[in-house]
Amino acid sequence: MKEKRNDRFDLQRFLSAQDNVYEQVLAELRNGAKRTHWMWFIFPQIDGLGFSPTTSHFAIKSIEEARSYLSHPVLGARLQECAEAVLAVQGRSVSDIFGDPDDMKLQSSATLFVQIAGPDSVFARILDKYFQGRQDVKTITILNDLEIGSA
């Protein structure tokens, strides 16, 4: 799916990565077992948490980019749908579903998006269910540093 409107944050990179695998991603989440490689572009994280080329390519660079991602009609809907699918899994831990280190990436992504979506969001419910309500400290530190840097 091509993004036609102004794409200030190059969100097209996520759409391009997701388009051919999204149904497979949903099937894996609904089955409670991630099997293939898609974490970076389905549950993105703030920049600065990882340093591989793929991690850097799909890193969210700012809170504004995260807002744009979440409000995007396709990306935001897919993120919420995937998050709801994770919440619907019963009888499996986050490590059972995602394995290491993708379980930590889910916490980081949920921490990023709960800052925008708020305490009643699907992201807060993920943090509550799988991480005892704990947000990722490194993500919070980076977001605080970004906020201070832009003040």
N, C-alpha and C positions, 0 to 999 in steps of 0.2 A: 504494500500500500504506500503510495507516494504522498508525502505531506506537501500540500500546495501553498499553505499560508506562510507568512514570515516565520522562519525557524531559527530564531536568534541563538538557541542553545544546541542546535544540530540534534534535535530529538529524533530526526530521521534515522540516526544510527541505531536507535532502539527498535524502531519499527522494522527496519531492514533485517535486524537480527531475529526479531520475534516472528515475523510473518510466516516462515516455513516450519516453525517448530511449536507454535503456541498451543495447538490442540494436543500435541504430545506432552507438553509441559503440564497442561491441565489434567491429563490422564494420569501422569505420574503423581501429581499432588493428590488427586482424588483417591489414588491407590495407596497413598501414604508412604511412598518410596521414590525419592529422586534417583533417577538412573543415568541421565544424560547431562551434558554440560551446558547450562543456560543461566546459572545464578546471577551473573553479572548484569545481564540485560533484562531480567524479569524482576529481581529485587535489588535495584541499584543502591549503592552506598555513596556516602560523601567521599570526596577526593582526599587522599592522604592515608587511607587505611591499608592499601596494598600497592605493590609496585611492579607487578607484571604488566606487560604491554596491554593485555586484555582488560585487566583491572583499571588501568589508567584510561583506556579508551572509553569505557562505560561509566567512569566515575562521575558523579554529580558534583559540579564545581562550586555551587553556591545554593543558598536557600531559595533564591529566585528561580534557579533552574529546577530545584525540587518542586516548587510551587507550580511551575510551568508543566512539569512532568505529570504531577497529580491532577492538574486541571485539563490536561490534554484529553480529548474525547475518546481516543483509543487507548493510549498508554495508561491513563488514570483508571479507566474502566477495567483494563486487563490486570493492573496491579491490585485493585480491590477484589476482583474475581479470584485471583490467585491467593490473596490473603484469606479470603473467606474459605477457599478450598482447604488451606492449611488448618484453619480453625475447625473445620468439620471433621478432621481426622480424629478418630477415637482410639484410645488404647496404645498409642505410640508416642514416644518422647520426640522432641525436636531432633535429637541425635539419630534416632531411629529413622526419621523421615528424610533428613538431609545429609547425615554424616558430618564428619569434621573435615574442613573448617566451615562448610556451608551453613551449619547451624549458627555459627557466630555471625556470618554474613546476614542471615535473616534478622538477628537481633539488631545489627547495625542499620539495616534498611528500615526496619520497623521504628527504630529510634529516630531516624531522619524524618520519616513521614509522619510520625505522631506529633512532631513539632508544628506541622502545618495543619493536620487533620484534627488534632485535639484529643482530649482524654476520653471521649466517647467513641472514638474511631475503631475500625477493625485493627489498626496497628497497635493501639493500646491493648486491645483484647489479645492480640498475639503475644505482646510482652507479658501480660498477666498470665496467660495460660502456659506458656512455654519457658518464661524467664522470671517467674515470680515477681513480675512488675518491674524488673530492673532494666533500665535503659543502658545502652552501651556507653561506657565512660569515654572511650576514645572519640566516638562520634560527637558526644556532647562537648568535649574539649575543643575539637576542630570547629564545631559550629560557634562556640563562644569566641574562639580566636577570630573567626570570620566576621562576627558581629563587631568585635572590638576594632578590627582592622578597617571596617567600613564606617566607623563612627567619626 
